[in-house]
């Protein structure tokens, strides 16, 4: 029902009838044209110059891009100078090379020390077995190793030590060498001293001297050529 002059709209649920701020497509197009004309007029009033605020923003963006590019490429400016990044890279490379060299030296030193410790331990154990060889030598001098179980044991024991590079030295006629021979008596009268009597044999383990030979020095008998004990050791 209508009151007074008011009339009921044909479509009461349409946006233009329910939303007081509704803008139709035609009105929106018209407002956009007006805004474009207004912006053109303002630009013409400034003499065609760009907005200073926009120019500053563009300049800041260009500077930021240049800094980022310089971080990625140390020689971004192309002047051939060494940048801080290149210097840091060179320092880190030098540090890495130094650490690698120190580690290689450490490994070589550790391996050398380990080998020396093993050789010392081996020589110590074998040195403790030398009195058994002395007893076997005495038994052999008395004829107790000609046959029987003791002879079999002596052969196996000597073969075992020979396999461990145990060598004996110190025989009559060898040239006396104070480095490896321990003289308890000197019966020589000339300058050429040789071993006359062996009181106790000497032993090496490889190149390591583990016990000096105990000897009595005498003159070399004419017709007998002396030989240096350090060059011709006999096996245990």
C-alpha positions as CSV (number, residue, x, y, z in Angstrom):
1,X,0.0,0.0,0.0
2,X,1.4,3.5,-0.9
3,X,1.3,6.4,1.5
4,X,1.2,9.9,0.0
5,X,3.2,10.3,-3.2
6,X,5.7,7.6,-2.5
7,X,5.7,4.6,-4.8
8,X,6.9,1.1,-4.2
9,X,10.0,0.3,-6.4
10,X,9.7,-2.3,-9.0
11,X,12.5,-4.5,-7.5
12,X,12.8,-3.7,-3.8
13,X,15.7,-6.2,-3.3
14,X,18.0,-4.7,-5.9
15,X,21.3,-3.2,-4.6
16,X,20.5,0.3,-5.7
17,X,17.3,0.1,-3.6
18,X,18.9,-1.5,-0.5
19,X,22.5,0.0,-0.3
20,X,22.6,3.8,-0.1
21,X,26.4,3.8,-1.2
22,X,25.8,1.6,-4.2
23,X,27.6,2.8,-7.4
24,X,26.4,1.5,-10.7
25,X,28.9,0.5,-13.4
26,X,28.1,3.6,-15.4
27,X,28.8,5.8,-12.4
28,X,32.1,3.9,-11.7
29,X,33.3,4.4,-15.3
30,X,32.4,8.1,-15.0
31,X,34.3,8.5,-11.7
32,X,37.4,6.8,-13.2
33,X,37.4,9.2,-16.2
34,X,37.2,12.1,-13.8
35,X,40.1,10.9,-11.7
36,X,42.3,10.4,-14.8
37,X,41.5,13.9,-16.0
38,X,42.4,15.3,-12.6
39,X,45.7,13.5,-12.5
40,X,46.6,14.8,-16.0
41,X,45.8,18.3,-14.9
42,X,48.0,18.1,-11.8
43,X,50.9,16.7,-13.9
44,X,50.5,19.6,-16.4
45,X,50.5,22.1,-13.6
46,X,53.9,20.7,-12.3
47,X,55.4,21.4,-15.7
48,X,55.5,17.7,-16.7
49,X,58.0,16.8,-13.9
50,X,57.8,13.5,-12.0
51,X,56.8,13.1,-8.4
52,X,59.9,13.8,-6.2
53,X,58.7,11.1,-3.7
54,X,58.5,8.5,-6.4
55,X,61.9,9.5,-7.7
56,X,63.5,9.1,-4.3
57,X,61.9,5.7,-3.9
58,X,63.2,4.6,-7.3
59,X,66.7,5.8,-6.3
60,X,66.6,3.9,-3.1
61,X,65.6,0.7,-4.9
62,X,68.4,1.1,-7.4
63,X,70.9,1.5,-4.6
64,X,69.6,-1.6,-2.8
65,X,69.8,-3.6,-6.0
66,X,73.4,-2.4,-6.6
67,X,74.4,-3.5,-3.0
68,X,72.8,-6.9,-3.5
69,X,74.5,-7.3,-6.8
70,X,77.9,-6.4,-5.3
71,X,77.4,-9.1,-2.6
72,X,76.8,-11.7,-5.2
73,X,79.5,-10.5,-7.5
74,X,82.6,-9.1,-5.6
75,X,83.8,-7.3,-8.7
76,X,80.4,-5.9,-9.6
77,X,81.8,-2.5,-10.4
78,X,84.4,-4.0,-12.8
79,X,87.3,-1.9,-11.5
80,X,89.5,-5.0,-11.0
81,X,90.0,-4.3,-7.3
82,X,89.8,-7.0,-4.6
83,X,86.6,-6.7,-2.6
84,X,86.1,-7.6,1.0
85,X,84.3,-10.7,0.0
86,X,87.2,-11.9,-2.1
87,X,89.6,-11.1,0.8
88,X,87.5,-13.1,3.2
89,X,87.4,-16.0,0.7
90,X,91.2,-15.9,0.3
91,X,91.7,-15.9,4.1
92,X,89.3,-18.8,4.6
93,X,91.0,-20.7,1.8
94,X,94.4,-20.1,3.4
95,X,93.1,-21.2,6.8
96,X,91.7,-24.4,5.3
97,X,95.0,-25.1,3.5
98,X,96.9,-24.5,6.8
99,X,94.6,-26.8,8.8
100,X,94.8,-29.5,6.1
101,X,98.6,-29.3,6.2
102,X,98.7,-29.5,10.0
103,X,96.3,-32.5,10.0
104,X,98.5,-34.3,7.4
105,X,101.6,-33.6,9.6
106,X,99.7,-34.8,12.6
107,X,98.8,-38.1,10.9
108,X,102.4,-38.7,9.8
109,X,103.7,-37.9,13.2
110,X,101.1,-40.1,14.9
111,X,101.9,-43.0,12.5
112,X,105.6,-42.6,13.1
113,X,105.2,-42.6,16.9
114,X,102.8,-45.6,16.7
115,X,105.4,-47.5,14.7
116,X,108.1,-46.6,17.1
117,X,106.0,-47.7,20.1
118,X,105.3,-51.0,18.5
119,X,108.9,-51.6,17.7
120,X,110.0,-50.7,21.2
121,X,107.3,-53.0,22.7
122,X,108.4,-55.8,20.4
123,X,112.1,-55.3,21.2
124,X,111.3,-55.3,24.9
125,X,109.4,-58.6,24.8
126,X,112.1,-60.3,22.6
127,X,114.9,-59.0,24.9
128,X,113.3,-60.8,27.8
129,X,113.7,-64.0,25.8
130,X,117.4,-63.6,25.3
131,X,118.4,-65.5,28.5
132,X,116.6,-68.5,27.1
133,X,118.8,-68.3,24.1
134,X,121.9,-68.1,26.4
135,X,120.8,-71.2,28.2
136,X,120.3,-73.0,24.9
137,X,123.8,-72.0,23.8
138,X,125.2,-73.4,27.0
139,X,123.2,-76.6,26.6
140,X,124.5,-76.9,23.0
141,X,128.1,-76.5,24.2
142,X,127.6,-79.4,26.6
143,X,126.1,-81.6,23.9
144,X,122.6,-81.5,25.3
145,X,121.0,-80.4,22.0
146,X,122.1,-83.2,19.8
147,X,118.8,-85.1,20.0
148,X,115.6,-85.4,22.0
149,X,112.8,-83.1,22.9
150,X,115.1,-80.3,24.0
151,X,116.7,-80.2,20.6
152,X,113.2,-79.9,19.0
153,X,112.3,-77.1,21.3
154,X,115.5,-75.2,20.6
155,X,115.0,-75.5,16.9
156,X,111.5,-74.2,17.0
157,X,112.3,-71.4,19.5
158,X,115.2,-70.2,17.4
159,X,113.1,-70.3,14.2
160,X,110.4,-68.3,15.9
161,X,112.9,-65.6,17.0
162,X,114.5,-65.6,13.5
163,X,111.0,-64.9,12.1
164,X,110.8,-61.9,14.3
165,X,114.1,-60.5,12.9
166,X,116.1,-61.4,15.9
167,X,119.8,-61.7,14.9
168,X,122.8,-62.6,16.9
169,X,126.3,-61.2,16.4
170,X,129.6,-61.5,18.2
171,X,131.9,-64.2,16.9
172,X,135.6,-64.9,17.3
173,X,137.6,-63.0,14.6
174,X,135.2,-60.1,14.1
175,X,136.7,-56.6,14.1
176,X,136.1,-55.0,17.5
177,X,133.4,-52.3,17.4
178,X,132.9,-50.4,20.7
179,X,129.4,-49.4,19.5
180,X,128.2,-53.0,19.6
181,X,130.8,-54.9,21.6
182,X,131.4,-54.7,25.3
183,X,135.1,-55.5,26.1
184,X,135.8,-56.9,29.5
185,X,139.5,-57.4,28.8
186,X,141.9,-56.3,26.2
187,X,144.8,-58.8,25.4
188,X,145.8,-57.1,22.2
189,X,149.2,-55.6,21.6
190,X,148.8,-54.1,18.1
191,X,146.5,-51.5,16.6
192,X,144.2,-54.0,14.9
193,X,141.9,-55.3,17.5
194,X,139.6,-58.3,17.0
195,X,137.3,-60.4,19.2
196,X,139.3,-63.3,20.7
197,X,136.7,-64.8,23.0
198,X,132.9,-64.3,23.1
199,X,131.6,-64.4,26.7
200,X,128.0,-63.5,25.7
201,X,126.5,-63.0,22.3
202,X,124.9,-59.8,21.2
203,X,121.5,-59.4,19.5
204,X,119.6,-57.1,17.3
205,X,115.9,-56.9,16.4
206,X,115.8,-55.6,12.9
207,X,118.0,-52.4,12.9
208,X,117.6,-52.0,16.7
209,X,120.4,-53.0,19.0
210,X,119.0,-54.8,22.0
211,X,122.1,-56.2,23.7
212,X,125.8,-55.7,23.2
213,X,128.1,-58.7,22.8
214,X,130.5,-59.2,25.8
215,X,133.9,-60.1,24.5
216,X,137.7,-60.3,25.2
217,X,139.8,-58.4,22.7
218,X,142.9,-60.0,21.1
219,X,145.2,-59.5,18.1
220,X,144.2,-60.9,14.8
221,X,146.0,-64.2,14.1
222,X,148.1,-64.1,10.9
223,X,146.3,-65.8,8.0
224,X,142.8,-65.3,9.6
225,X,140.9,-62.4,8.0
226,X,138.7,-60.5,10.5
227,X,135.2,-59.5,9.5
228,X,133.2,-56.7,11.0
229,X,130.4,-57.9,13.2
230,X,128.1,-55.1,12.2
231,X,128.0,-56.4,8.6
232,X,127.8,-60.2,9.0
233,X,125.6,-61.1,11.9
234,X,124.5,-64.7,12.3
235,X,120.9,-65.8,12.8
236,X,119.7,-66.8,16.3
